[in-house]
Amino acid sequence: MIRKLSSGQYRIYSRKTDENGKRRNLGTFESKEAAQKHEREIQYFKHH
């Protein structure tokens, strides 16, 4: 899940919530394209 921050950066959050109901921060990126690229890398790693 990618969200835009008030600073203009993009952050990837996990889809699942932890025991406190919060989502894990999986990285912050300057551009949406960079965040999408990293999210694809995460999905690849999870399934290989």
PDB file of N, H, CA, C and O in Angstrom:
ATOM      1  N   MET A   1       0.854  -1.165   0.000  1.00  0.00           N
ATOM      2  CA  MET A   1       0.000   0.000   0.000  1.00  0.00           C
ATOM      3  C   MET A   1       0.905   1.234   0.000  1.00  0.00           C
ATOM      4  O   MET A   1       1.729   1.400   0.900  1.00  0.00           O
ATOM      5  N   ILE A   2       0.755   2.086  -0.993  1.00  0.00           N
ATOM      6  H   ILE A   2       0.086   1.952  -1.724  1.00  0.00           H
ATOM      7  CA  ILE A   2       1.579   3.294  -1.105  1.00  0.00           C
ATOM      8  C   ILE A   2       0.724   4.501  -0.741  1.00  0.00           C
ATOM      9  O   ILE A   2      -0.389   4.662  -1.242  1.00  0.00           O
ATOM     10  N   ARG A   3       1.254   5.343   0.134  1.00  0.00           N
ATOM     11  H   ARG A   3       2.158   5.213   0.541  1.00  0.00           H
ATOM     12  CA  ARG A   3       0.554   6.563   0.523  1.00  0.00           C
ATOM     13  C   ARG A   3       1.474   7.753   0.321  1.00  0.00           C
ATOM     14  O   ARG A   3       2.684   7.654   0.521  1.00  0.00           O
ATOM     15  N   LYS A   4       0.896   8.880  -0.076  1.00  0.00           N
ATOM     16  H   LYS A   4      -0.087   8.961  -0.239  1.00  0.00           H
ATOM     17  CA  LYS A   4       1.673  10.114  -0.217  1.00  0.00           C
ATOM     18  C   LYS A   4       1.699  10.828   1.130  1.00  0.00           C
ATOM     19  O   LYS A   4       0.666  10.986   1.780  1.00  0.00           O
ATOM     20  N   LEU A   5       2.891  11.256   1.542  1.00  0.00           N
ATOM     21  H   LEU A   5       3.730  11.128   1.013  1.00  0.00           H
ATOM     22  CA  LEU A   5       3.043  11.958   2.808  1.00  0.00           C
ATOM     23  C   LEU A   5       2.885  13.454   2.593  1.00  0.00           C
ATOM     24  O   LEU A   5       2.964  13.930   1.461  1.00  0.00           O
ATOM     25  N   SER A   6       2.663  14.190   3.658  1.00  0.00           N
ATOM     26  H   SER A   6       2.599  13.803   4.578  1.00  0.00           H
ATOM     27  CA  SER A   6       2.510  15.645   3.548  1.00  0.00           C
ATOM     28  C   SER A   6       3.791  16.299   3.053  1.00  0.00           C
ATOM     29  O   SER A   6       3.755  17.403   2.509  1.00  0.00           O
ATOM     30  N   SER A   7       4.939  15.618   3.238  1.00  0.00           N
ATOM     31  H   SER A   7       4.969  14.721   3.679  1.00  0.00           H
ATOM     32  CA  SER A   7       6.225  16.155   2.773  1.00  0.00           C
ATOM     33  C   SER A   7       6.397  15.988   1.267  1.00  0.00           C
ATOM     34  O   SER A   7       7.356  16.505   0.694  1.00  0.00           O
ATOM     35  N   GLY A   8       5.479  15.273   0.623  1.00  0.00           N
ATOM     36  H   GLY A   8       4.700  14.854   1.089  1.00  0.00           H
ATOM     37  CA  GLY A   8       5.574  15.050  -0.818  1.00  0.00           C
ATOM     38  C   GLY A   8       6.223  13.726  -1.165  1.00  0.00           C
ATOM     39  O   GLY A   8       6.262  13.350  -2.337  1.00  0.00           O
ATOM     40  N   GLN A   9       6.739  13.005  -0.167  1.00  0.00           N
ATOM     41  H   GLN A   9       6.708  13.311   0.784  1.00  0.00           H
ATOM     42  CA  GLN A   9       7.344  11.707  -0.415  1.00  0.00           C
ATOM     43  C   GLN A   9       6.260  10.628  -0.395  1.00  0.00           C
ATOM     44  O   GLN A   9       5.115  10.874  -0.014  1.00  0.00           O
ATOM     45  N   TYR A  10       6.657   9.433  -0.817  1.00  0.00           N
ATOM     46  H   TYR A  10       7.586   9.233  -1.127  1.00  0.00           H
ATOM     47  CA  TYR A  10       5.732   8.300  -0.833  1.00  0.00           C
ATOM     48  C   TYR A  10       6.266   7.221   0.093  1.00  0.00           C
ATOM     49  O   TYR A  10       7.472   6.983   0.143  1.00  0.00           O
ATOM     50  N   ARG A  11       5.378   6.572   0.823  1.00  0.00           N
ATOM     51  H   ARG A  11       4.397   6.765   0.782  1.00  0.00           H
ATOM     52  CA  ARG A  11       5.784   5.533   1.769  1.00  0.00           C
ATOM     53  C   ARG A  11       4.996   4.267   1.498  1.00  0.00           C
ATOM     54  O   ARG A  11       3.796   4.302   1.224  1.00  0.00           O
ATOM     55  N   ILE A  12       5.710   3.132   1.582  1.00  0.00           N
ATOM     56  H   ILE A  12       6.684   3.104   1.805  1.00  0.00           H
ATOM     57  CA  ILE A  12       5.062   1.831   1.428  1.00  0.00           C
ATOM     58  C   ILE A  12       4.720   1.309   2.819  1.00  0.00           C
ATOM     59  O   ILE A  12       5.567   1.275   3.711  1.00  0.00           O
ATOM     60  N   TYR A  13       3.468   0.905   2.984  1.00  0.00           N
ATOM     61  H   TYR A  13       2.780   0.933   2.259  1.00  0.00           H
ATOM     62  CA  TYR A  13       3.018   0.277   4.231  1.00  0.00           C
ATOM     63  C   TYR A  13       2.612  -1.151   3.923  1.00  0.00           C
ATOM     64  O   TYR A  13       2.177  -1.458   2.813  1.00  0.00           O
ATOM     65  N   SER A  14       2.759  -2.032   4.923  1.00  0.00           N
ATOM     66  H   SER A  14       3.113  -1.782   5.825  1.00  0.00           H
ATOM     67  CA  SER A  14       2.325  -3.407   4.750  1.00  0.00           C
ATOM     68  C   SER A  14       0.805  -3.442   4.626  1.00  0.00           C
ATOM     69  O   SER A  14       0.109  -2.547   5.105  1.00  0.00           O
ATOM     70  N   ARG A  15       0.306  -4.487   3.979  1.00  0.00           N
ATOM     71  H   ARG A  15       0.872  -5.214   3.590  1.00  0.00           H
ATOM     72  CA  ARG A  15      -1.152  -4.608   3.830  1.00  0.00           C
ATOM     73  C   ARG A  15      -1.786  -5.098   5.120  1.00  0.00           C
ATOM     74  O   ARG A  15      -2.906  -4.712   5.454  1.00  0.00           O
ATOM     75  N   LYS A  16      -1.064  -5.954   5.851  1.00  0.00           N
ATOM     76  H   LYS A  16      -0.154  -6.268   5.580  1.00  0.00           H
ATOM     77  CA  LYS A  16      -1.593  -6.478   7.116  1.00  0.00           C
ATOM     78  C   LYS A  16      -1.259  -5.501   8.247  1.00  0.00           C
ATOM     79  O   LYS A  16      -0.266  -4.775   8.191  1.00  0.00           O
ATOM     80  N   THR A  17      -2.107  -5.504   9.267  1.00  0.00           N
ATOM     81  H   THR A  17      -2.914  -6.094   9.313  1.00  0.00           H
ATOM     82  CA  THR A  17      -1.845  -4.679  10.443  1.00  0.00           C
ATOM     83  C   THR A  17      -1.198  -5.540  11.523  1.00  0.00           C
ATOM     84  O   THR A  17      -1.391  -6.755  11.560  1.00  0.00           O
ATOM     85  N   ASP A  18      -0.435  -4.902  12.394  1.00  0.00           N
ATOM     86  H   ASP A  18      -0.278  -3.915  12.364  1.00  0.00           H
ATOM     87  CA  ASP A  18       0.165  -5.639  13.505  1.00  0.00           C
ATOM     88  C   ASP A  18      -0.837  -5.756  14.650  1.00  0.00           C
ATOM     89  O   ASP A  18      -2.007  -5.405  14.497  1.00  0.00           O
ATOM     90  N   GLU A  19      -0.373  -6.251  15.796  1.00  0.00           N
ATOM     91  H   GLU A  19       0.578  -6.536  15.919  1.00  0.00           H
ATOM     92  CA  GLU A  19      -1.295  -6.488  16.916  1.00  0.00           C
ATOM     93  C   GLU A  19      -1.899  -5.200  17.462  1.00  0.00           C
ATOM     94  O   GLU A  19      -2.918  -5.242  18.151  1.00  0.00           O
ATOM     95  N   ASN A  20      -1.285  -4.054  17.164  1.00  0.00           N
ATOM     96  H   ASN A  20      -0.457  -4.020  16.604  1.00  0.00           H
ATOM     97  CA  ASN A  20      -1.822  -2.764  17.627  1.00  0.00           C
ATOM     98  C   ASN A  20      -2.680  -2.075  16.575  1.00  0.00           C
ATOM     99  O   ASN A  20      -3.144  -0.953  16.781  1.00  0.00           O
ATOM    100  N   GLY A  21      -2.890  -2.750  15.444  1.00  0.00           N
ATOM    101  H   GLY A  21      -2.513  -3.661  15.277  1.00  0.00           H
ATOM    102  CA  GLY A  21      -3.728  -2.168  14.401  1.00  0.00           C
ATOM    103  C   GLY A  21      -3.001  -1.199  13.499  1.00  0.00           C
ATOM    104  O   GLY A  21      -3.635  -0.480  12.726  1.00  0.00           O
ATOM    105  N   LYS A  22      -1.661  -1.164  13.580  1.00  0.00           N
ATOM    106  H   LYS A  22      -1.146  -1.748  14.208  1.00  0.00           H
ATOM    107  CA  LYS A  22      -0.883  -0.253  12.740  1.00  0.00           C
ATOM    108  C   LYS A  22      -0.232  -1.021  11.609  1.00  0.00           C
ATOM    109  O   LYS A  22      -0.006  -2.227  11.711  1.00  0.00           O
ATOM    110  N   ARG A  23       0.067  -0.315  10.529  1.00  0.00           N
ATOM    111  H   ARG A  23      -0.116   0.665  10.446  1.00  0.00           H
ATOM    112  CA  ARG A  23       0.721  -0.940   9.379  1.00  0.00           C
ATOM    113  C   ARG A  23       2.219  -0.694   9.440  1.00  0.00           C
ATOM    114  O   ARG A  23       2.666   0.378   9.850  1.00  0.00           O
ATOM    115  N   ARG A  24       2.990  -1.692   9.030  1.00  0.00           N
ATOM    116  H   ARG A  24       2.627  -2.563   8.698  1.00  0.00           H
ATOM    117  CA  ARG A  24       4.444  -1.594   9.105  1.00  0.00           C
ATOM    118  C   ARG A  24       4.973  -0.718   7.980  1.00  0.00           C
ATOM    119  O   ARG A  24       4.546  -0.849   6.833  1.00  0.00           O
ATOM    120  N   ASN A  25       5.909   0.182   8.308  1.00  0.00           N
ATOM    121  H   ASN A  25       6.256   0.288   9.240  1.00  0.00           H
ATOM    122  CA  ASN A  25       6.546   1.031   7.319  1.00  0.00           C
ATOM    123  C   ASN A  25       7.588   0.202   6.575  1.00  0.00           C
ATOM    124  O   ASN A  25       8.506  -0.342   7.188  1.00  0.00           O
ATOM    125  N   LEU A  26       7.445   0.103   5.237  1.00  0.00           N
ATOM    126  H   LEU A  26       6.699   0.545   4.739  1.00  0.00           H
ATOM    127  CA  LEU A  26       8.366  -0.708   4.438  1.00  0.00           C
ATOM    128  C   LEU A  26       9.283   0.145   3.566  1.00  0.00           C
ATOM    129  O   LEU A  26       9.924  -0.374   2.651  1.00  0.00           O
ATOM    130  N   GLY A  27       9.351   1.437   3.837  1.00  0.00           N
ATOM    131  H   GLY A  27       8.831   1.859   4.579  1.00  0.00           H
ATOM    132  CA  GLY A  27      10.282   2.285   3.092  1.00  0.00           C
ATOM    133  C   GLY A  27       9.632   3.558   2.615  1.00  0.00           C
ATOM    134  O   GLY A  27       8.429   3.599   2.359  1.00  0.00           O
ATOM    135  N   THR A  28      10.451   4.618   2.495  1.00  0.00           N
ATOM    136  H   THR A  28      11.429   4.584   2.703  1.00  0.00           H
ATOM    137  CA  THR A  28      10.001   5.932   2.048  1.00  0.00           C
ATOM    138  C   THR A  28      10.793   6.311   0.800  1.00  0.00           C
ATOM    139  O   THR A  28      12.006   6.108   0.744  1.00  0.00           O
ATOM    140  N   PHE A  29      10.111   6.857  -0.192  1.00  0.00           N
ATOM    141  H   PHE A  29       9.125   7.022  -0.146  1.00  0.00           H
ATOM    142  CA  PHE A  29      10.740   7.152  -1.481  1.00  0.00           C
ATOM    143  C   PHE A  29      10.364   8.540  -1.965  1.00  0.00           C
ATOM    144  O   PHE A  29       9.316   9.074  -1.603  1.00  0.00           O
ATOM    145  N   GLU A  30      11.245   9.128  -2.800  1.00  0.00           N
ATOM    146  H   GLU A  30      12.097   8.694  -3.093  1.00  0.00           H
ATOM    147  CA  GLU A  30      11.025  10.471  -3.317  1.00  0.00           C
ATOM    148  C   GLU A  30       9.930  10.512  -4.373  1.00  0.00           C
ATOM    149  O   GLU A  30       9.192  11.492  -4.468  1.00  0.00           O
ATOM    150  N   SER A  31       9.821   9.444  -5.173  1.00  0.00           N
ATOM    151  H   SER A  31      10.420   8.647  -5.096  1.00  0.00           H
ATOM    152  CA  SER A  31       8.842   9.454  -6.263  1.00  0.00           C
ATOM    153  C   SER A  31       7.922   8.248  -6.169  1.00  0.00           C
ATOM    154  O   SER A  31       8.270   7.222  -5.585  1.00  0.00           O
ATOM    155  N   LYS A  32       6.742   8.394  -6.754  1.00  0.00           N
ATOM    156  H   LYS A  32       6.459   9.228  -7.228  1.00  0.00           H
ATOM    157  CA  LYS A  32       5.776   7.296  -6.755  1.00  0.00           C
ATOM    158  C   LYS A  32       6.302   6.118  -7.567  1.00  0.00           C
ATOM    159  O   LYS A  32       6.060   4.965  -7.212  1.00  0.00           O
ATOM    160  N   GLU A  33       7.027   6.403  -8.666  1.00  0.00           N
ATOM    161  H   GLU A  33       7.224   7.340  -8.954  1.00  0.00           H
ATOM    162  CA  GLU A  33       7.574   5.337  -9.497  1.00  0.00           C
ATOM    163  C   GLU A  33       8.577   4.499  -8.717  1.00  0.00           C
ATOM    164  O   GLU A  33       8.585   3.273  -8.832  1.00  0.00           O
ATOM    165  N   ALA A  34       9.428   5.157  -7.920  1.00  0.00           N
ATOM    166  H   ALA A  34       9.422   6.153  -7.827  1.00  0.00           H
ATOM    167  CA  ALA A  34      10.414   4.430  -7.118  1.00  0.00           C
ATOM    168  C   ALA A  34       9.720   3.564  -6.082  1.00  0.00           C
ATOM    169  O   ALA A  34      10.144   2.436  -5.831  1.00  0.00           O
ATOM    170  N   ALA A  35       8.657   4.080  -5.478  1.00  0.00           N
ATOM    171  H   ALA A  35       8.313   4.997  -5.682  1.00  0.00           H
ATOM    172  CA  ALA A  35       7.909   3.311  -4.484  1.00  0.00           C
ATOM    173  C   ALA A  35       7.237   2.105  -5.140  1.00  0.00           C
ATOM    174  O   ALA A  35       7.238   1.014  -4.570  1.00  0.00           O
ATOM    175  N   GLN A  36       6.664   2.289  -6.326  1.00  0.00           N
ATOM    176  H   GLN A  36       6.663   3.175  -6.789  1.00  0.00           H
ATOM    177  CA  GLN A  36       6.011   1.180  -7.022  1.00  0.00           C
ATOM    178  C   GLN A  36       7.025   0.110  -7.410  1.00  0.00           C
ATOM    179  O   GLN A  36       6.737  -1.084  -7.317  1.00  0.00           O
ATOM    180  N   LYS A  37       8.211   0.533  -7.843  1.00  0.00           N
ATOM    181  H   LYS A  37       8.445   1.502  -7.918  1.00  0.00           H
ATOM    182  CA  LYS A  37       9.267  -0.417  -8.207  1.00  0.00           C
ATOM    183  C   LYS A  37       9.661  -1.249  -6.995  1.00  0.00           C
ATOM    184  O   LYS A  37       9.808  -2.467  -7.098  1.00  0.00           O
ATOM    185  N   HIS A  38       9.830  -0.607  -5.861  1.00  0.00           N
ATOM    186  H   HIS A  38       9.710   0.382  -5.777  1.00  0.00           H
ATOM    187  CA  HIS A  38      10.230  -1.335  -4.664  1.00  0.00           C
ATOM    188  C   HIS A  38       9.117  -2.264  -4.182  1.00  0.00           C
ATOM    189  O   HIS A  38       9.391  -3.357  -3.687  1.00  0.00           O
ATOM    190  N   GLU A  39       7.871  -1.834  -4.324  1.00  0.00           N
ATOM    191  H   GLU A  39       7.648  -0.946  -4.725  1.00  0.00           H
ATOM    192  CA  GLU A  39       6.757  -2.700  -3.920  1.00  0.00           C
ATOM    193  C   GLU A  39       6.737  -3.969  -4.771  1.00  0.00           C
ATOM    194  O   GLU A  39       6.454  -5.051  -4.257  1.00  0.00           O
ATOM    195  N   ARG A  40       7.034  -3.847  -6.071  1.00  0.00           N
ATOM    196  H   ARG A  40       7.264  -2.968  -6.488  1.00  0.00           H
ATOM    197  CA  ARG A  40       7.118  -5.030  -6.933  1.00  0.00           C
ATOM    198  C   ARG A  40       8.248  -5.948  -6.469  1.00  0.00           C
ATOM    199  O   ARG A  40       8.099  -7.170  -6.468  1.00  0.00           O
ATOM    200  N   GLU A  41       9.391  -5.348  -6.071  1.00  0.00           N
ATOM    201  H   GLU A  41       9.512  -4.355  -6.072  1.00  0.00           H
ATOM    202  CA  GLU A  41      10.507  -6.148  -5.571  1.00  0.00           C
ATOM    203  C   GLU A  41      10.116  -6.888  -4.290  1.00  0.00           C
ATOM    204  O   GLU A  41      10.496  -8.043  -4.098  1.00  0.00           O
ATOM    205  N   ILE A  42       9.367  -6.231  -3.425  1.00  0.00           N
ATOM    206  H   ILE A  42       9.058  -5.293  -3.580  1.00  0.00           H
ATOM    207  CA  ILE A  42       8.907  -6.865  -2.186  1.00  0.00           C
ATOM    208  C   ILE A  42       8.014  -8.051  -2.511  1.00  0.00           C
ATOM    209  O   ILE A  42       8.175  -9.129  -1.938  1.00  0.00           O
ATOM    210  N   GLN A  43       7.064  -7.858  -3.435  1.00  0.00           N
ATOM    211  H   GLN A  43       6.933  -6.983  -3.901  1.00  0.00           H
ATOM    212  CA  GLN A  43       6.141  -8.941  -3.798  1.00  0.00           C
ATOM    213  C   GLN A  43       6.885 -10.107  -4.414  1.00  0.00           C
ATOM    214  O   GLN A  43       6.559 -11.262  -4.138  1.00  0.00           O
ATOM    215  N   TYR A  44       7.900  -9.820  -5.261  1.00  0.00           N
ATOM    216  H   TYR A  44       8.164  -8.882  -5.485  1.00  0.00           H
ATOM    217  CA  TYR A  44       8.709 -10.886  -5.855  1.00  0.00           C
ATOM    218  C   TYR A  44       9.417 -11.671  -4.764  1.00  0.00           C
ATOM    219  O   TYR A  44       9.401 -12.902  -4.769  1.00  0.00           O
ATOM    220  N   PHE A  45      10.036 -10.963  -3.829  1.00  0.00           N
ATOM    221  H   PHE A  45      10.048  -9.963  -3.825  1.00  0.00           H
ATOM    222  CA  PHE A  45      10.785 -11.614  -2.754  1.00  0.00           C
ATOM    223  C   PHE A  45       9.878 -12.487  -1.893  1.00  0.00           C
ATOM    224  O   PHE A  45      10.280 -13.568  -1.463  1.00  0.00           O
ATOM    225  N   LYS A  46       8.660 -12.023  -1.642  1.00  0.00           N
ATOM    226  H   LYS A  46       8.333 -11.145  -1.992  1.00  0.00           H
ATOM    227  CA  LYS A  46       7.721 -12.768  -0.799  1.00  0.00           C
ATOM    228  C   LYS A  46       7.316 -14.093  -1.455  1.00  0.00           C
ATOM    229  O   LYS A  46       6.966 -15.044  -0.756  1.00  0.00           O
ATOM    230  N   HIS A  47       7.359 -14.164  -2.784  1.00  0.00           N
ATOM    231  H   HIS A  47       7.643 -13.391  -3.352  1.00  0.00           H
ATOM    232  CA  HIS A  47       6.833 -15.337  -3.478  1.00  0.00           C
ATOM    233  C   HIS A  47       7.911 -16.199  -4.122  1.00  0.00           C
ATOM    234  O   HIS A  47       7.583 -17.128  -4.861  1.00  0.00           O
ATOM    235  N   HIS A  48       9.200 -15.917  -3.862  1.00  0.00           N
ATOM    236  H   HIS A  48       9.466 -15.163  -3.262  1.00  0.00           H
ATOM    237  CA  HIS A  48      10.283 -16.728  -4.449  1.00  0.00           C
ATOM    238  C   HIS A  48      11.246 -17.186  -3.373  1.00  0.00           C
ATOM    239  O   HIS A  48      12.220 -17.877  -3.669  1.00  0.00           O
TER     240      HIS A  48
END
